Amino acid sequence: MQKPAKVQDKYYLKSLHDEIDLYDRKLAHLAKYEVFASDAERDTAIGKMETKRATLARTAQKLVEDGIEFQPSDLPRSFRMAPESANIA
């Protein structure tokens, strides 16, 4: 028996955007408040979390490129800031 395929629609994209926003907040907390025994441990933990976030961001970007609709207000804050800074330069 096969598992049903993930439905990749606007609701899935919204949940991806929510999860990316959560990872952004986790990264900020990790970098600012978490206590580590060494800088190397901090860098390792941040690197792992950034890898997970990057995977989610690539998946979300692919869905957008495939034409899945979304509301600009559903974008993670880190995605909203990127186009504005690009226009300034």
Steps between C-alpha positions, in 0.01 A plus 500: 500500500642838397498808717305789354722768350533830684256752364713796403252782485467851640426360847817290499697806385351708781602235754852500352515879535384469862765239571774714340391792716522272807854396403594868457384568855677188633824608330476849649443353847780248456749766394405750771387313812611136497806414709759268345822359635694638204461708187552186293194338660297815435610506136413130460152548646435809286629320191264207551202729546597710195521182291148397602370851428674510161335172400158641586579824315603309184177300511292816544687673217438205269128507577488873422687439172249224419223759524349421840317812613568663835419816689791741548392531864568126545868538412751455782640832622844409366352458150318835519819689584708348217326668200492842671876499565562386140306798365697746712840394364 
